[in-house]
Amino acid sequence: MLKKKFRVKKRNDFQNVFENGFVFFGNFLKIKFIKNNLEYSRISVVIPKKNIKLANKRNRIKRQIGEVVRLDYNKIKSGYDILIFYKNKEEKILYNDLKDDFIYLLDKTKLLNNI
């Protein structure tokens, strides 16, 4: 998981992204993002209870997505607040599928650094 500094935590920040953010859809994930005035990007993972009922399964998926984000954080452009939603109702998903979908969405949204 990312350090607290790199996570969207405050209610106002969440509302700002929800109301004014741009949305892009992948196979398993949905990304909402908006530019912030910081020198680093902040990211949070959201898994609706409506999609996955049991907390332990939601937490497992959240940990998997968090690990994908942690390993690929240096590929993300600076200065954005990003919310990652798990939009699938499947409780078991492969790590590589999440990683591929995340990289695809970063590329699609132009949030991917050209390293």
Biopython code that builds the backbone (N, CA, C, O; Angstrom):
import numpy as np
from Bio.PDB.StructureBuilder import StructureBuilder

atoms = [
    (1, "MET", "N", (0.832, -1.174, 0.000)),
    (1, "MET", "CA", (0.000, 0.000, 0.000)),
    (1, "MET", "C", (0.887, 1.251, 0.000)),
    (1, "MET", "O", (2.022, 1.228, 0.475)),
    (2, "LEU", "N", (0.358, 2.299, -0.524)),
    (2, "LEU", "CA", (1.094, 3.557, -0.583)),
    (2, "LEU", "C", (1.130, 4.246, 0.772)),
    (2, "LEU", "O", (0.283, 3.992, 1.628)),
    (3, "LYS", "N", (2.102, 5.109, 0.962)),
    (3, "LYS", "CA", (2.157, 5.914, 2.175)),
    (3, "LYS", "C", (0.955, 6.848, 2.202)),
    (3, "LYS", "O", (0.378, 7.154, 1.159)),
    (4, "LYS", "N", (0.578, 7.301, 3.393)),
    (4, "LYS", "CA", (-0.594, 8.160, 3.542)),
    (4, "LYS", "C", (-0.488, 9.439, 2.725)),
    (4, "LYS", "O", (-1.495, 9.960, 2.247)),
    (5, "LYS", "N", (0.697, 9.930, 2.568)),
    (5, "LYS", "CA", (0.916, 11.154, 1.793)),
    (5, "LYS", "C", (0.413, 10.995, 0.361)),
    (5, "LYS", "O", (-0.043, 11.964, -0.246)),
    (6, "PHE", "N", (0.494, 9.795, -0.175)),
    (6, "PHE", "CA", (0.142, 9.545, -1.569)),
    (6, "PHE", "C", (-1.269, 8.994, -1.747)),
    (6, "PHE", "O", (-1.593, 8.464, -2.809)),
    (7, "ARG", "N", (-2.109, 9.112, -0.722)),
    (7, "ARG", "CA", (-3.489, 8.627, -0.819)),
    (7, "ARG", "C", (-4.476, 9.780, -0.705)),
    (7, "ARG", "O", (-4.249, 10.737, 0.035)),
    (8, "VAL", "N", (-5.568, 9.677, -1.441)),
    (8, "VAL", "CA", (-6.672, 10.626, -1.291)),
    (8, "VAL", "C", (-7.405, 10.207, -0.026)),
    (8, "VAL", "O", (-7.889, 9.079, 0.067)),
    (9, "LYS", "N", (-7.491, 11.119, 0.961)),
    (9, "LYS", "CA", (-8.067, 10.743, 2.243)),
    (9, "LYS", "C", (-9.255, 11.602, 2.649)),
    (9, "LYS", "O", (-10.204, 11.099, 3.250)),
    (10, "LYS", "N", (-9.215, 12.878, 2.331)),
    (10, "LYS", "CA", (-10.216, 13.804, 2.844)),
    (10, "LYS", "C", (-11.505, 13.744, 2.040)),
    (10, "LYS", "O", (-11.497, 13.532, 0.827)),
    (11, "ARG", "N", (-12.599, 13.934, 2.739)),
    (11, "ARG", "CA", (-13.920, 13.898, 2.123)),
    (11, "ARG", "C", (-14.052, 14.932, 1.001)),
    (11, "ARG", "O", (-14.635, 14.646, -0.044)),
    (12, "ASN", "N", (-13.513, 16.124, 1.220)),
    (12, "ASN", "CA", (-13.590, 17.175, 0.197)),
    (12, "ASN", "C", (-12.843, 16.780, -1.071)),
    (12, "ASN", "O", (-13.292, 17.074, -2.179)),
    (13, "ASP", "N", (-11.715, 16.120, -0.909)),
    (13, "ASP", "CA", (-10.944, 15.674, -2.072)),
    (13, "ASP", "C", (-11.712, 14.602, -2.845)),
    (13, "ASP", "O", (-11.743, 14.618, -4.075)),
    (14, "PHE", "N", (-12.333, 13.664, -2.111)),
    (14, "PHE", "CA", (-13.154, 12.644, -2.761)),
    (14, "PHE", "C", (-14.307, 13.287, -3.526)),
    (14, "PHE", "O", (-14.558, 12.942, -4.681)),
    (15, "GLN", "N", (-15.005, 14.219, -2.887)),
    (15, "GLN", "CA", (-16.139, 14.881, -3.536)),
    (15, "GLN", "C", (-15.695, 15.643, -4.768)),
    (15, "GLN", "O", (-16.390, 15.642, -5.785)),
    (16, "ASN", "N", (-14.555, 16.289, -4.689)),
    (16, "ASN", "CA", (-14.042, 17.029, -5.835)),
    (16, "ASN", "C", (-13.804, 16.102, -7.023)),
    (16, "ASN", "O", (-14.160, 16.430, -8.155)),
    (17, "VAL", "N", (-13.209, 14.957, -6.765)),
    (17, "VAL", "CA", (-12.961, 14.001, -7.853)),
    (17, "VAL", "C", (-14.283, 13.439, -8.381)),
    (17, "VAL", "O", (-14.458, 13.305, -9.592)),
    (18, "PHE", "N", (-15.219, 13.108, -7.473)),
    (18, "PHE", "CA", (-16.511, 12.575, -7.891)),
    (18, "PHE", "C", (-17.275, 13.561, -8.765)),
    (18, "PHE", "O", (-17.821, 13.179, -9.800)),
    (19, "GLU", "N", (-17.316, 14.814, -8.360)),
    (19, "GLU", "CA", (-18.142, 15.799, -9.046)),
    (19, "GLU", "C", (-17.493, 16.364, -10.307)),
    (19, "GLU", "O", (-18.184, 16.623, -11.292)),
    (20, "ASN", "N", (-16.180, 16.558, -10.289)),
    (20, "ASN", "CA", (-15.520, 17.250, -11.390)),
    (20, "ASN", "C", (-14.542, 16.398, -12.183)),
    (20, "ASN", "O", (-13.961, 16.868, -13.161)),
    (21, "GLY", "N", (-14.356, 15.145, -11.769)),
    (21, "GLY", "CA", (-13.333, 14.310, -12.383)),
    (21, "GLY", "C", (-13.733, 13.730, -13.726)),
    (21, "GLY", "O", (-14.912, 13.654, -14.070)),
    (22, "PHE", "N", (-12.727, 13.327, -14.469)),
    (22, "PHE", "CA", (-12.918, 12.643, -15.743)),
    (22, "PHE", "C", (-12.958, 11.143, -15.487)),
    (22, "PHE", "O", (-12.268, 10.651, -14.594)),
    (23, "VAL", "N", (-13.761, 10.406, -16.259)),
    (23, "VAL", "CA", (-13.960, 8.980, -16.022)),
    (23, "VAL", "C", (-13.535, 8.175, -17.244)),
    (23, "VAL", "O", (-13.827, 8.549, -18.380)),
    (24, "PHE", "N", (-12.843, 7.065, -16.995)),
    (24, "PHE", "CA", (-12.486, 6.116, -18.042)),
    (24, "PHE", "C", (-12.722, 4.706, -17.514)),
    (24, "PHE", "O", (-12.511, 4.428, -16.334)),
    (25, "PHE", "N", (-13.159, 3.823, -18.403)),
    (25, "PHE", "CA", (-13.528, 2.463, -18.031)),
    (25, "PHE", "C", (-12.595, 1.444, -18.669)),
    (25, "PHE", "O", (-12.202, 1.581, -19.827)),
    (26, "GLY", "N", (-12.248, 0.426, -17.898)),
    (26, "GLY", "CA", (-11.500, -0.722, -18.394)),
    (26, "GLY", "C", (-12.365, -1.959, -18.231)),
    (26, "GLY", "O", (-13.571, -1.848, -18.013)),
    (27, "ASN", "N", (-11.766, -3.131, -18.334)),
    (27, "ASN", "CA", (-12.519, -4.375, -18.170)),
    (27, "ASN", "C", (-12.916, -4.626, -16.724)),
    (27, "ASN", "O", (-14.033, -5.064, -16.452)),
    (28, "PHE", "N", (-12.006, -4.349, -15.797)),
    (28, "PHE", "CA", (-12.250, -4.620, -14.382)),
    (28, "PHE", "C", (-12.280, -3.358, -13.533)),
    (28, "PHE", "O", (-12.886, -3.339, -12.462)),
    (29, "LEU", "N", (-11.626, -2.304, -14.013)),
    (29, "LEU", "CA", (-11.461, -1.096, -13.216)),
    (29, "LEU", "C", (-12.089, 0.111, -13.907)),
    (29, "LEU", "O", (-12.287, 0.134, -15.122)),
    (30, "LYS", "N", (-12.389, 1.107, -13.088)),
    (30, "LYS", "CA", (-12.841, 2.404, -13.571)),
    (30, "LYS", "C", (-11.967, 3.430, -12.878)),
    (30, "LYS", "O", (-11.713, 3.319, -11.679)),
    (31, "ILE", "N", (-11.502, 4.431, -13.617)),
    (31, "ILE", "CA", (-10.655, 5.469, -13.043)),
    (31, "ILE", "C", (-11.341, 6.820, -13.166)),
    (31, "ILE", "O", (-11.829, 7.192, -14.233)),
    (32, "LYS", "N", (-11.370, 7.549, -12.053)),
    (32, "LYS", "CA", (-11.806, 8.941, -12.044)),
    (32, "LYS", "C", (-10.601, 9.746, -11.589)),
    (32, "LYS", "O", (-9.936, 9.380, -10.621)),
    (33, "PHE", "N", (-10.318, 10.840, -12.281)),
    (33, "PHE", "CA", (-9.150, 11.630, -11.903)),
    (33, "PHE", "C", (-9.393, 13.106, -12.166)),
    (33, "PHE", "O", (-10.234, 13.491, -12.978)),
    (34, "ILE", "N", (-8.628, 13.913, -11.453)),
    (34, "ILE", "CA", (-8.674, 15.361, -11.626)),
    (34, "ILE", "C", (-7.302, 15.902, -11.247)),
    (34, "ILE", "O", (-6.594, 15.316, -10.428)),
    (35, "LYS", "N", (-6.946, 17.002, -11.842)),
    (35, "LYS", "CA", (-5.649, 17.613, -11.546)),
    (35, "LYS", "C", (-5.687, 18.250, -10.159)),
    (35, "LYS", "O", (-6.664, 18.900, -9.788)),
    (36, "ASN", "N", (-4.605, 18.053, -9.398)),
    (36, "ASN", "CA", (-4.465, 18.740, -8.119)),
    (36, "ASN", "C", (-3.277, 19.697, -8.214)),
    (36, "ASN", "O", (-2.552, 19.687, -9.210)),
    (37, "ASN", "N", (-3.078, 20.496, -7.221)),
    (37, "ASN", "CA", (-1.995, 21.480, -7.261)),
    (37, "ASN", "C", (-0.781, 21.023, -6.457)),
    (37, "ASN", "O", (-0.056, 21.843, -5.894)),
    (38, "LEU", "N", (-0.567, 19.731, -6.408)),
    (38, "LEU", "CA", (0.556, 19.168, -5.668)),
    (38, "LEU", "C", (1.621, 18.675, -6.640)),
    (38, "LEU", "O", (1.372, 18.563, -7.840)),
    (39, "GLU", "N", (2.797, 18.385, -6.119)),
    (39, "GLU", "CA", (3.880, 17.894, -6.964)),
    (39, "GLU", "C", (3.918, 16.373, -7.039)),
    (39, "GLU", "O", (4.857, 15.796, -7.587)),
    (40, "TYR", "N", (2.904, 15.730, -6.492)),
    (40, "TYR", "CA", (2.817, 14.279, -6.538)),
    (40, "TYR", "C", (1.347, 13.891, -6.739)),
    (40, "TYR", "O", (0.442, 14.687, -6.493)),
    (41, "SER", "N", (1.138, 12.681, -7.181)),
    (41, "SER", "CA", (-0.224, 12.183, -7.375)),
    (41, "SER", "C", (-0.689, 11.457, -6.132)),
    (41, "SER", "O", (0.101, 10.835, -5.422)),
    (42, "ARG", "N", (-2.000, 11.545, -5.877)),
    (42, "ARG", "CA", (-2.607, 10.830, -4.763)),
    (42, "ARG", "C", (-3.620, 9.855, -5.329)),
    (42, "ARG", "O", (-4.363, 10.183, -6.254)),
    (43, "ILE", "N", (-3.647, 8.663, -4.774)),
    (43, "ILE", "CA", (-4.484, 7.590, -5.310)),
    (43, "ILE", "C", (-5.227, 6.906, -4.176)),
    (43, "ILE", "O", (-4.687, 6.728, -3.084)),
    (44, "SER", "N", (-6.484, 6.522, -4.445)),
    (44, "SER", "CA", (-7.245, 5.687, -3.513)),
    (44, "SER", "C", (-8.000, 4.634, -4.295)),
    (44, "SER", "O", (-8.351, 4.824, -5.459)),
    (45, "VAL", "N", (-8.241, 3.515, -3.624)),
    (45, "VAL", "CA", (-8.966, 2.395, -4.225)),
    (45, "VAL", "C", (-10.342, 2.301, -3.569)),
    (45, "VAL", "O", (-10.458, 2.344, -2.344)),
    (46, "VAL", "N", (-11.379, 2.174, -4.393)),
    (46, "VAL", "CA", (-12.749, 2.078, -3.901)),
    (46, "VAL", "C", (-13.370, 0.801, -4.452)),
    (46, "VAL", "O", (-13.347, 0.553, -5.657)),
    (47, "ILE", "N", (-13.927, -0.009, -3.544)),
    (47, "ILE", "CA", (-14.640, -1.217, -3.965)),
    (47, "ILE", "C", (-16.023, -1.163, -3.331)),
    (47, "ILE", "O", (-16.157, -1.334, -2.119)),
    (48, "PRO", "N", (-17.055, -0.926, -4.142)),
    (48, "PRO", "CA", (-18.404, -0.798, -3.586)),
    (48, "PRO", "C", (-18.892, -2.086, -2.926)),
    (48, "PRO", "O", (-18.649, -3.188, -3.418)),
    (49, "LYS", "N", (-19.574, -1.920, -1.823)),
    (49, "LYS", "CA", (-20.144, -3.057, -1.108)),
    (49, "LYS", "C", (-21.213, -3.733, -1.958)),
    (49, "LYS", "O", (-21.489, -4.922, -1.799)),
    (50, "LYS", "N", (-21.804, -2.970, -2.852)),
    (50, "LYS", "CA", (-22.821, -3.493, -3.756)),
    (50, "LYS", "C", (-22.240, -4.577, -4.668)),
    (50, "LYS", "O", (-22.927, -5.539, -5.011)),
    (51, "ASN", "N", (-20.972, -4.418, -5.059)),
    (51, "ASN", "CA", (-20.344, -5.386, -5.960)),
    (51, "ASN", "C", (-19.847, -6.624, -5.224)),
    (51, "ASN", "O", (-20.099, -7.750, -5.655)),
    (52, "ILE", "N", (-19.145, -6.420, -4.119)),
    (52, "ILE", "CA", (-18.583, -7.529, -3.339)),
    (52, "ILE", "C", (-19.132, -7.410, -1.923)),
    (52, "ILE", "O", (-18.834, -6.442, -1.222)),
    (53, "LYS", "N", (-19.922, -8.374, -1.500)),
    (53, "LYS", "CA", (-20.618, -8.292, -0.212)),
    (53, "LYS", "C", (-19.699, -8.484, 0.989)),
    (53, "LYS", "O", (-19.783, -7.723, 1.953)),
    (54, "LEU", "N", (-18.835, -9.473, 0.949)),
    (54, "LEU", "CA", (-18.022, -9.812, 2.115)),
    (54, "LEU", "C", (-16.778, -8.926, 2.216)),
    (54, "LEU", "O", (-16.057, -8.728, 1.239)),
    (55, "ALA", "N", (-16.547, -8.404, 3.412)),
    (55, "ALA", "CA", (-15.444, -7.471, 3.643)),
    (55, "ALA", "C", (-14.090, -8.110, 3.373)),
    (55, "ALA", "O", (-13.201, -7.450, 2.836)),
    (56, "ASN", "N", (-13.911, -9.369, 3.728)),
    (56, "ASN", "CA", (-12.604, -9.997, 3.523)),
    (56, "ASN", "C", (-12.275, -10.130, 2.034)),
    (56, "ASN", "O", (-11.109, -10.043, 1.651)),
    (57, "LYS", "N", (-13.273, -10.336, 1.207)),
    (57, "LYS", "CA", (-13.042, -10.422, -0.241)),
    (57, "LYS", "C", (-12.785, -9.036, -0.836)),
    (57, "LYS", "O", (-11.962, -8.892, -1.740)),
    (58, "ARG", "N", (-13.489, -8.012, -0.329)),
    (58, "ARG", "CA", (-13.238, -6.639, -0.767)),
    (58, "ARG", "C", (-11.812, -6.232, -0.395)),
    (58, "ARG", "O", (-11.106, -5.626, -1.201)),
    (59, "ASN", "N", (-11.394, -6.565, 0.822)),
    (59, "ASN", "CA", (-10.057, -6.202, 1.276)),
    (59, "ASN", "C", (-8.971, -6.911, 0.476)),
    (59, "ASN", "O", (-7.920, -6.330, 0.205)),
    (60, "ARG", "N", (-9.217, -8.156, 0.098)),
    (60, "ARG", "CA", (-8.238, -8.899, -0.698)),
    (60, "ARG", "C", (-8.039, -8.226, -2.057)),
    (60, "ARG", "O", (-6.909, -8.051, -2.511)),
    (61, "ILE", "N", (-9.140, -7.853, -2.695)),
    (61, "ILE", "CA", (-9.047, -7.180, -3.997)),
    (61, "ILE", "C", (-8.387, -5.815, -3.841)),
    (61, "ILE", "O", (-7.593, -5.400, -4.684)),
    (62, "LYS", "N", (-8.724, -5.121, -2.753)),
    (62, "LYS", "CA", (-8.121, -3.813, -2.500)),
    (62, "LYS", "C", (-6.610, -3.934, -2.303)),
    (62, "LYS", "O", (-5.852, -3.086, -2.773)),
    (63, "ARG", "N", (-6.177, -4.977, -1.616)),
    (63, "ARG", "CA", (-4.740, -5.205, -1.435)),
    (63, "ARG", "C", (-4.056, -5.507, -2.764)),
    (63, "ARG", "O", (-2.948, -5.034, -3.017)),
    (64, "GLN", "N", (-4.717, -6.295, -3.616)),
    (64, "GLN", "CA", (-4.144, -6.604, -4.922)),
    (64, "GLN", "C", (-3.998, -5.342, -5.763)),
    (64, "GLN", "O", (-2.945, -5.110, -6.357)),
    (65, "ILE", "N", (-5.039, -4.533, -5.814)),
    (65, "ILE", "CA", (-4.980, -3.293, -6.595)),
    (65, "ILE", "C", (-3.938, -2.357, -5.989)),
    (65, "ILE", "O", (-3.198, -1.698, -6.719)),
    (66, "GLY", "N", (-3.877, -2.297, -4.663)),
    (66, "GLY", "CA", (-2.884, -1.463, -3.997)),
    (66, "GLY", "C", (-1.463, -1.867, -4.343)),
    (66, "GLY", "O", (-0.589, -1.014, -4.498)),
    (67, "GLU", "N", (-1.234, -3.148, -4.463)),
    (67, "GLU", "CA", (0.091, -3.638, -4.824)),
    (67, "GLU", "C", (0.432, -3.270, -6.273)),
    (67, "GLU", "O", (1.568, -2.899, -6.570)),
    (68, "VAL", "N", (-0.544, -3.374, -7.165)),
    (68, "VAL", "CA", (-0.327, -2.966, -8.558)),
    (68, "VAL", "C", (0.048, -1.486, -8.600)),
    (68, "VAL", "O", (0.989, -1.096, -9.291)),
    (69, "VAL", "N", (-0.687, -0.677, -7.864)),
    (69, "VAL", "CA", (-0.429, 0.766, -7.835)),
    (69, "VAL", "C", (0.951, 1.047, -7.232)),
    (69, "VAL", "O", (1.704, 1.863, -7.764)),
    (70, "ARG", "N", (1.279, 0.386, -6.144)),
    (70, "ARG", "CA", (2.561, 0.616, -5.482)),
    (70, "ARG", "C", (3.737, 0.317, -6.409)),
    (70, "ARG", "O", (4.705, 1.076, -6.460)),
    (71, "LEU", "N", (3.646, -0.781, -7.132)),
    (71, "LEU", "CA", (4.746, -1.171, -8.015)),
    (71, "LEU", "C", (4.852, -0.286, -9.255)),
    (71, "LEU", "O", (5.940, -0.111, -9.804)),
    (72, "ASP", "N", (3.727, 0.269, -9.693)),
    (72, "ASP", "CA", (3.714, 1.088, -10.910)),
    (72, "ASP", "C", (3.537, 2.570, -10.622)),
    (72, "ASP", "O", (3.252, 3.342, -11.538)),
    (73, "TYR", "N", (3.698, 2.985, -9.366)),
    (73, "TYR", "CA", (3.462, 4.384, -9.011)),
    (73, "TYR", "C", (4.389, 5.331, -9.774)),
    (73, "TYR", "O", (3.984, 6.435, -10.138)),
    (74, "ASN", "N", (5.623, 4.907, -10.015)),
    (74, "ASN", "CA", (6.567, 5.787, -10.718)),
    (74, "ASN", "C", (6.191, 5.988, -12.186)),
    (74, "ASN", "O", (6.757, 6.860, -12.846)),
    (75, "LYS", "N", (5.264, 5.213, -12.704)),
    (75, "LYS", "CA", (4.815, 5.367, -14.087)),
    (75, "LYS", "C", (3.675, 6.383, -14.216)),
    (75, "LYS", "O", (3.271, 6.724, -15.327)),
    (76, "ILE", "N", (3.163, 6.861, -13.092)),
    (76, "ILE", "CA", (2.016, 7.777, -13.089)),
    (76, "ILE", "C", (2.517, 9.212, -13.077)),
    (76, "ILE", "O", (3.435, 9.550, -12.330)),
    (77, "LYS", "N", (1.909, 10.059, -13.914)),
    (77, "LYS", "CA", (2.272, 11.473, -13.943)),
    (77, "LYS", "C", (1.969, 12.124, -12.604)),
    (77, "LYS", "O", (1.054, 11.707, -11.894)),
    (78, "SER", "N", (2.731, 13.133, -12.268)),
    (78, "SER", "CA", (2.548, 13.850, -11.007)),
    (78, "SER", "C", (1.435, 14.881, -11.123)),
    (78, "SER", "O", (1.147, 15.392, -12.205)),
    (79, "GLY", "N", (0.812, 15.177, -9.975)),
    (79, "GLY", "CA", (-0.151, 16.268, -9.919)),
    (79, "GLY", "C", (-1.589, 15.882, -10.165)),
    (79, "GLY", "O", (-2.364, 16.704, -10.655)),
    (80, "TYR", "N", (-1.980, 14.647, -9.842)),
    (80, "TYR", "CA", (-3.358, 14.205, -10.058)),
    (80, "TYR", "C", (-3.901, 13.508, -8.818)),
    (80, "TYR", "O", (-3.163, 12.838, -8.095)),
    (81, "ASP", "N", (-5.203, 13.675, -8.582)),
    (81, "ASP", "CA", (-5.935, 12.863, -7.618)),
    (81, "ASP", "C", (-6.654, 11.793, -8.417)),
    (81, "ASP", "O", (-7.400, 12.104, -9.345)),
    (82, "ILE", "N", (-6.437, 10.547, -8.068)),
    (82, "ILE", "CA", (-6.963, 9.426, -8.841)),
    (82, "ILE", "C", (-7.738, 8.496, -7.920)),
    (82, "ILE", "O", (-7.244, 8.098, -6.864)),
    (83, "LEU", "N", (-8.955, 8.153, -8.326)),
    (83, "LEU", "CA", (-9.746, 7.142, -7.633)),
    (83, "LEU", "C", (-9.868, 5.947, -8.557)),
    (83, "LEU", "O", (-10.231, 6.090, -9.725)),
    (84, "ILE", "N", (-9.566, 4.776, -8.037)),
    (84, "ILE", "CA", (-9.653, 3.538, -8.803)),
    (84, "ILE", "C", (-10.809, 2.723, -8.233)),
    (84, "ILE", "O", (-10.809, 2.377, -7.051)),
    (85, "PHE", "N", (-11.787, 2.422, -9.071)),
    (85, "PHE", "CA", (-12.956, 1.649, -8.664)),
    (85, "PHE", "C", (-12.879, 0.257, -9.259)),
    (85, "PHE", "O", (-12.528, 0.092, -10.428)),
    (86, "TYR", "N", (-13.202, -0.733, -8.464)),
    (86, "TYR", "CA", (-13.328, -2.102, -8.969)),
    (86, "TYR", "C", (-14.778, -2.262, -9.383)),
    (86, "TYR", "O", (-15.665, -2.234, -8.530)),
    (87, "LYS", "N", (-15.040, -2.429, -10.668)),
    (87, "LYS", "CA", (-16.415, -2.414, -11.157)),
    (87, "LYS", "C", (-16.982, -3.802, -11.445)),
    (87, "LYS", "O", (-18.139, -3.928, -11.845)),
    (88, "ASN", "N", (-16.181, -4.835, -11.245)),
    (88, "ASN", "CA", (-16.603, -6.186, -11.556)),
    (88, "ASN", "C", (-17.262, -6.830, -10.334)),
    (88, "ASN", "O", (-16.995, -6.422, -9.204)),
    (89, "LYS", "N", (-18.104, -7.814, -10.545)),
    (89, "LYS", "CA", (-18.735, -8.517, -9.430)),
    (89, "LYS", "C", (-18.032, -9.835, -9.109)),
    (89, "LYS", "O", (-18.429, -10.548, -8.188)),
    (90, "GLU", "N", (-16.981, -10.156, -9.879)),
    (90, "GLU", "CA", (-16.213, -11.376, -9.617)),
    (90, "GLU", "C", (-15.354, -11.191, -8.375)),
    (90, "GLU", "O", (-14.687, -10.170, -8.212)),
    (91, "GLU", "N", (-15.379, -12.186, -7.507)),
    (91, "GLU", "CA", (-14.610, -12.098, -6.273)),
    (91, "GLU", "C", (-13.179, -12.593, -6.450)),
    (91, "GLU", "O", (-12.282, -12.175, -5.717)),
    (92, "LYS", "N", (-12.964, -13.474, -7.412)),
    (92, "LYS", "CA", (-11.623, -13.984, -7.663)),
    (92, "LYS", "C", (-11.157, -13.434, -9.003)),
    (92, "LYS", "O", (-11.810, -13.609, -10.032)),
    (93, "ILE", "N", (-10.022, -12.773, -8.961)),
    (93, "ILE", "CA", (-9.472, -12.184, -10.174)),
    (93, "ILE", "C", (-7.955, -12.347, -10.147)),
    (93, "ILE", "O", (-7.339, -12.305, -9.083)),
    (94, "LEU", "N", (-7.377, -12.527, -11.288)),
    (94, "LEU", "CA", (-5.935, -12.705, -11.377)),
    (94, "LEU", "C", (-5.213, -11.371, -11.273)),
    (94, "LEU", "O", (-5.662, -10.358, -11.809)),
    (95, "TYR", "N", (-4.105, -11.391, -10.584)),
    (95, "TYR", "CA", (-3.287, -10.200, -10.390)),
    (95, "TYR", "C", (-2.868, -9.597, -11.731)),
    (95, "TYR", "O", (-2.913, -8.380, -11.910)),
    (96, "ASN", "N", (-2.462, -10.453, -12.672)),
    (96, "ASN", "CA", (-1.999, -9.968, -13.981)),
    (96, "ASN", "C", (-3.109, -9.265, -14.751)),
    (96, "ASN", "O", (-2.843, -8.317, -15.490)),
    (97, "ASP", "N", (-4.355, -9.720, -14.588)),
    (97, "ASP", "CA", (-5.477, -9.050, -15.244)),
    (97, "ASP", "C", (-5.663, -7.642, -14.691)),
    (97, "ASP", "O", (-5.907, -6.700, -15.445)),
    (98, "LEU", "N", (-5.548, -7.503, -13.370)),
    (98, "LEU", "CA", (-5.656, -6.177, -12.757)),
    (98, "LEU", "C", (-4.527, -5.265, -13.227)),
    (98, "LEU", "O", (-4.750, -4.096, -13.542)),
    (99, "LYS", "N", (-3.316, -5.809, -13.270)),
    (99, "LYS", "CA", (-2.158, -5.020, -13.683)),
    (99, "LYS", "C", (-2.311, -4.553, -15.129)),
    (99, "LYS", "O", (-2.072, -3.384, -15.435)),
    (100, "ASP", "N", (-2.704, -5.457, -16.011)),
    (100, "ASP", "CA", (-2.869, -5.103, -17.423)),
    (100, "ASP", "C", (-3.964, -4.047, -17.596)),
    (100, "ASP", "O", (-3.806, -3.111, -18.378)),
    (101, "ASP", "N", (-5.071, -4.197, -16.867)),
    (101, "ASP", "CA", (-6.168, -3.239, -16.966)),
    (101, "ASP", "C", (-5.741, -1.870, -16.435)),
    (101, "ASP", "O", (-6.097, -0.841, -17.010)),
    (102, "PHE", "N", (-4.979, -1.857, -15.343)),
    (102, "PHE", "CA", (-4.508, -0.600, -14.768)),
    (102, "PHE", "C", (-3.580, 0.140, -15.729)),
    (102, "PHE", "O", (-3.739, 1.342, -15.942)),
    (103, "ILE", "N", (-2.622, -0.565, -16.306)),
    (103, "ILE", "CA", (-1.694, 0.052, -17.260)),
    (103, "ILE", "C", (-2.453, 0.532, -18.495)),
    (103, "ILE", "O", (-2.167, 1.610, -19.017)),
    (104, "TYR", "N", (-3.416, -0.256, -18.964)),
    (104, "TYR", "CA", (-4.235, 0.147, -20.110)),
    (104, "TYR", "C", (-4.972, 1.452, -19.812)),
    (104, "TYR", "O", (-5.003, 2.352, -20.652)),
    (105, "LEU", "N", (-5.569, 1.559, -18.615)),
    (105, "LEU", "CA", (-6.303, 2.765, -18.260)),
    (105, "LEU", "C", (-5.381, 3.978, -18.106)),
    (105, "LEU", "O", (-5.742, 5.084, -18.511)),
    (106, "LEU", "N", (-4.207, 3.781, -17.530)),
    (106, "LEU", "CA", (-3.253, 4.884, -17.432)),
    (106, "LEU", "C", (-2.860, 5.384, -18.812)),
    (106, "LEU", "O", (-2.747, 6.590, -19.033)),
    (107, "ASP", "N", (-2.653, 4.463, -19.732)),
    (107, "ASP", "CA", (-2.301, 4.837, -21.097)),
    (107, "ASP", "C", (-3.467, 5.556, -21.775)),
    (107, "ASP", "O", (-3.267, 6.552, -22.472)),
    (108, "LYS", "N", (-4.653, 5.063, -21.574)),
    (108, "LYS", "CA", (-5.854, 5.641, -22.188)),
    (108, "LYS", "C", (-6.125, 7.051, -21.675)),
    (108, "LYS", "O", (-6.572, 7.914, -22.432)),
    (109, "THR", "N", (-5.857, 7.287, -20.395)),
    (109, "THR", "CA", (-6.120, 8.591, -19.781)),
    (109, "THR", "C", (-4.957, 9.557, -19.924)),
    (109, "THR", "O", (-5.048, 10.698, -19.470)),
    (110, "LYS", "N", (-3.869, 9.129, -20.541)),
    (110, "LYS", "CA", (-2.659, 9.924, -20.707)),
    (110, "LYS", "C", (-2.010, 10.270, -19.369)),
    (110, "LYS", "O", (-1.325, 11.286, -19.254)),
    (111, "LEU", "N", (-2.222, 9.428, -18.358)),
    (111, "LEU", "CA", (-1.582, 9.596, -17.051)),
    (111, "LEU", "C", (-0.298, 8.793, -16.959)),
    (111, "LEU", "O", (0.365, 8.800, -15.921)),
    (112, "LEU", "N", (0.056, 8.111, -18.014)),
    (112, "LEU", "CA", (1.238, 7.266, -18.031)),
    (112, "LEU", "C", (2.460, 8.091, -18.431)),
    (112, "LEU", "O", (2.466, 8.724, -19.486)),
    (113, "ASN", "N", (3.495, 8.083, -17.585)),
    (113, "ASN", "CA", (4.734, 8.774, -17.893)),
    (113, "ASN", "C", (5.427, 8.115, -19.066)),
    (113, "ASN", "O", (5.371, 6.895, -19.220)),
    (114, "ASN", "N", (6.070, 8.899, -19.882)),
    (114, "ASN", "CA", (6.879, 8.349, -20.964)),
    (114, "ASN", "C", (8.303, 8.158, -20.469)),
    (114, "ASN", "O", (9.159, 9.027, -20.634)),
    (115, "ILE", "N", (8.536, 7.006, -19.860)),
    (115, "ILE", "CA", (9.855, 6.719, -19.272)),
    (115, "ILE", "C", (10.708, 5.962, -20.260)),
    (115, "ILE", "O", (11.853, 5.626, -19.957)),
]
sb = StructureBuilder()
sb.init_structure("model")
sb.init_model(0)
sb.init_chain("A")
sb.init_seg("    ")
for serial, (resi, resn, name, xyz) in enumerate(atoms, 1):
    if name == "N":
        sb.init_residue(resn, " ", resi, " ")
    sb.init_atom(name, np.array(xyz, "f"), 0.0, 1.0, " ", f" {name:<3s}", serial, name[0])
structure = sb.get_structure()
